[in-house]
Amino acid sequence: MNTRILVIEDEREIADLLVAYLEKAGFEVARATSVADAIRTHAQLRPDLMLLDIGLPGGDGLDVLTTVRRRYETPVIMVTALDDDVTKLSSLRIGADDYVQKPFNPSEVVERVRAVLRRTQGAAGRRVIHTGPLIVDTDARVVTCRSEDGSEGARVPLTPTEFEILAHMARQPRRAFSRSELLEAVAPDSEAYDRVIDSHLSKLRNKLLAVGCDNIIEPVRGVGYRLWPGD
């Protein structure tokens, strides 16, 4: 099946242009034109990547990005006329993989799509995150720690919750996450206290230490934790 791209854009001419170039490049393309439409269509189609405008009816693209990032690993490229650094940094902080400013060259957007897909997909289309010595296969739900010579090393035996925490942090390495953010990401309907994350993180850090990935998760005083993959 072709790689599926969801174009979320309320300006018809821009959406038509993106769709035409993406389809010419061999992608399967779906559309959405509002915040509610985008969230609903994403849940139904589970696309391989989203091109997401920030200015949308019913809210903005950051609302869509925040909702998607709570549950899914879908790569997202923001496409917007806004050029201020605050908006760009907010998008990247929430979890956008790239940022394209209007007006744009549609051929460049296609190449950005291909580049992000290469970074986020492994062989046979698996979603694989590489950060520092960690290899996080989100489809197989397997984490391995590369050895110092660069070869794939030991598999890390994780519980489902530990895997979700590590995968969530690996998508945005070096970012400091609060305990409540991590709890919301892995168990949005849970009534557990934020401090339960400390217990999960303690066990997770010990398991990483046992396979040679020591000190890759750091506590951040007054905030929570961050994954630090090294220089």
C-alpha positions as CSV (number, residue, x, y, z in Angstrom):
1,M,0.0,0.0,0.0
2,N,1.3,3.5,-0.9
3,T,2.5,5.8,1.9
4,R,-0.5,7.9,3.0
5,I,-0.2,11.7,3.6
6,L,-2.9,13.7,5.3
7,V,-3.0,17.3,4.1
8,I,-4.7,19.6,6.6
9,E,-5.2,23.0,4.9
10,D,-8.3,25.2,4.6
11,E,-7.1,27.2,1.6
12,R,-8.3,25.3,-1.4
13,E,-5.7,26.5,-3.9
14,I,-2.8,25.6,-1.5
15,A,-4.3,22.2,-0.7
16,D,-4.8,21.4,-4.4
17,L,-1.2,22.3,-5.1
18,L,0.1,20.1,-2.3
19,V,-2.1,17.2,-3.3
20,A,-1.1,17.4,-6.9
21,Y,2.6,17.3,-6.2
22,L,2.3,14.6,-3.6
23,E,0.2,12.4,-5.8
24,K,2.7,12.9,-8.7
25,A,5.4,11.8,-6.3
26,G,3.5,8.5,-5.7
27,F,1.9,9.2,-2.3
28,E,-1.7,8.5,-1.4
29,V,-3.3,11.7,-0.2
30,A,-6.3,12.5,2.0
31,R,-7.5,16.0,3.0
32,A,-8.9,17.8,6.1
33,T,-9.9,21.4,6.4
34,S,-10.6,22.1,10.1
35,V,-9.4,21.1,13.5
36,A,-12.3,18.7,14.1
37,D,-12.1,17.3,10.6
38,A,-8.3,16.8,11.0
39,I,-8.6,14.9,14.3
40,R,-11.4,12.7,13.1
41,T,-9.7,11.9,9.7
42,H,-6.4,11.1,11.4
43,A,-8.1,8.7,13.8
44,Q,-9.9,7.0,10.9
45,L,-7.0,6.8,8.4
46,R,-3.9,6.7,10.6
47,P,-1.7,8.4,7.9
48,D,2.0,7.9,7.6
49,L,2.6,11.7,7.8
50,M,0.6,14.9,8.2
51,L,1.2,18.3,6.5
52,L,-0.5,20.6,9.0
53,D,-1.5,24.2,8.6
54,I,-1.5,26.3,11.8
55,G,-4.4,28.6,10.9
56,L,-7.5,26.4,10.8
57,P,-11.2,26.8,11.4
58,G,-12.2,25.7,14.9
59,G,-8.9,26.4,16.5
60,D,-5.4,26.1,15.1
61,G,-2.9,23.4,14.0
62,L,-1.2,23.3,17.4
63,D,-4.5,21.9,18.8
64,V,-4.4,19.1,16.3
65,L,-0.7,18.5,16.9
66,T,-1.2,18.4,20.7
67,T,-4.1,15.9,20.3
68,V,-2.2,13.6,17.9
69,R,0.9,13.6,20.0
70,R,-0.9,12.3,23.1
71,R,-1.6,9.0,21.4
72,Y,0.3,8.6,18.1
73,E,3.8,8.8,16.6
74,T,2.6,10.2,13.3
75,P,5.3,12.5,11.8
76,V,4.1,16.1,11.3
77,I,5.3,18.9,9.1
78,M,3.8,22.3,10.0
79,V,3.0,24.4,6.9
80,T,2.1,28.0,7.8
81,A,2.4,31.7,6.8
82,L,3.5,32.5,10.3
83,D,7.2,33.3,10.5
84,D,7.7,34.2,14.2
85,D,10.2,32.2,16.2
86,V,7.7,31.7,19.1
87,T,5.3,29.8,16.8
88,K,8.0,27.7,15.3
89,L,9.5,26.8,18.6
90,S,6.1,26.0,20.0
91,S,5.4,23.6,17.1
92,L,8.7,21.9,17.5
93,R,8.4,21.7,21.3
94,I,5.0,20.0,21.1
95,G,6.4,17.5,18.6
96,A,6.4,18.7,15.0
97,D,9.1,17.1,12.9
98,D,9.7,19.9,10.5
99,Y,8.4,23.4,9.7
100,V,7.7,24.9,6.2
101,Q,6.8,28.6,5.7
102,K,4.4,29.9,3.1
103,P,4.9,30.8,0.3
104,F,6.8,27.5,-0.5
105,N,8.2,25.6,-3.4
106,P,5.9,22.5,-3.6
107,S,8.8,20.4,-4.8
108,E,10.7,21.3,-1.7
109,V,7.8,20.3,0.5
110,V,7.7,16.8,-1.2
111,E,11.5,16.4,-0.5
112,R,10.8,17.5,3.2
113,V,8.1,14.8,3.4
114,R,10.5,12.2,2.0
115,A,13.3,13.3,4.4
116,V,11.0,13.1,7.5
117,L,9.7,9.7,6.4
118,R,13.3,8.4,6.1
119,R,14.1,9.6,9.6
120,T,11.0,8.1,11.1
121,Q,10.5,4.9,9.2
122,G,12.9,1.9,9.2
123,A,13.1,-1.1,6.9
124,A,9.8,-2.5,5.7
125,G,8.1,0.7,6.8
126,R,8.5,0.2,10.5
127,R,8.4,3.3,12.7
128,V,11.9,3.4,14.3
129,I,13.3,6.2,16.4
130,H,17.1,6.5,16.7
131,T,18.4,8.6,19.5
132,G,21.8,8.3,21.0
133,P,22.5,4.6,21.6
134,L,18.7,3.8,21.7
135,I,16.7,2.2,18.9
136,V,13.0,2.3,19.6
137,D,10.9,0.3,17.2
138,T,7.4,1.6,17.9
139,D,5.6,-1.0,15.7
140,A,7.4,-4.1,17.1
141,R,7.5,-2.3,20.6
142,V,11.1,-3.3,21.0
143,V,13.9,-1.2,22.4
144,T,17.6,-2.0,22.0
145,C,20.7,-0.3,23.1
146,R,23.6,-0.1,20.7
147,S,27.0,-1.2,21.9
148,E,30.0,1.2,21.8
149,D,31.2,-0.2,18.5
150,G,27.9,0.8,16.9
151,S,26.4,-2.7,16.5
152,E,22.9,-3.4,17.7
153,G,23.2,-4.6,21.3
154,A,21.0,-5.8,24.0
155,R,17.2,-5.7,24.0
156,V,15.7,-3.8,27.0
157,P,12.9,-5.8,28.7
158,L,10.2,-3.2,29.3
159,T,6.7,-3.3,30.6
160,P,4.1,-1.7,28.3
161,T,4.0,1.5,30.4
162,E,7.8,1.7,30.5
163,F,7.9,1.4,26.7
164,E,5.3,4.1,26.2
165,I,7.3,6.5,28.5
166,L,10.6,5.8,26.8
167,A,9.1,6.1,23.3
168,H,7.4,9.4,24.2
169,M,10.6,10.9,25.5
170,A,12.6,9.6,22.6
171,R,10.5,11.5,20.1
172,Q,11.7,14.7,21.7
173,P,15.2,14.1,23.1
174,R,16.7,16.7,25.4
175,R,13.2,18.1,26.2
176,A,12.3,18.3,29.9
177,F,9.0,16.6,30.6
178,S,6.9,17.2,33.7
179,R,5.5,14.2,35.6
180,S,2.0,15.3,34.6
181,E,3.0,15.4,30.9
182,L,4.4,11.9,31.0
183,L,1.4,10.6,32.8
184,E,-1.0,12.2,30.3
185,A,1.0,10.8,27.4
186,V,1.0,7.2,28.6
187,A,-2.2,7.0,30.6
188,P,-4.5,10.0,29.7
189,D,-7.5,8.4,31.5
190,S,-5.7,7.4,34.6
191,E,-6.5,8.8,38.0
192,A,-3.1,8.0,39.4
193,Y,-1.0,10.6,41.0
194,D,1.9,12.2,39.0
195,R,4.4,10.7,41.4
196,V,3.7,7.2,40.0
197,I,5.9,8.3,37.1
198,D,8.8,8.4,39.5
199,S,8.4,4.6,40.2
200,H,8.2,3.8,36.5
201,L,11.2,6.0,35.7
202,S,13.3,4.4,38.5
203,K,12.7,0.9,37.1
204,L,13.2,2.1,33.5
205,R,16.6,3.7,34.4
206,N,17.7,0.6,36.1
207,K,16.8,-1.6,33.1
208,L,18.7,0.8,30.8
209,L,21.7,0.7,33.1
210,A,21.7,-3.1,33.0
211,V,22.2,-3.1,29.2
212,G,24.8,-0.3,29.1
213,C,22.6,2.7,28.5
214,D,23.4,4.4,31.8
215,N,22.5,8.0,32.6
216,I,20.5,8.5,29.4
217,I,17.4,9.6,31.4
218,E,18.1,12.5,33.7
219,P,16.0,14.0,36.5
220,V,15.4,17.7,36.0
221,R,15.1,19.4,39.3
222,G,11.7,21.2,39.8
223,V,10.4,19.8,36.5
224,G,10.6,16.1,35.9
225,Y,12.8,14.1,33.5
226,R,14.5,14.3,30.2
227,L,16.1,11.9,27.8
228,W,19.7,13.0,27.1
229,P,21.2,10.8,24.2
230,G,24.6,12.5,24.4
231,D,26.4,14.9,22.1
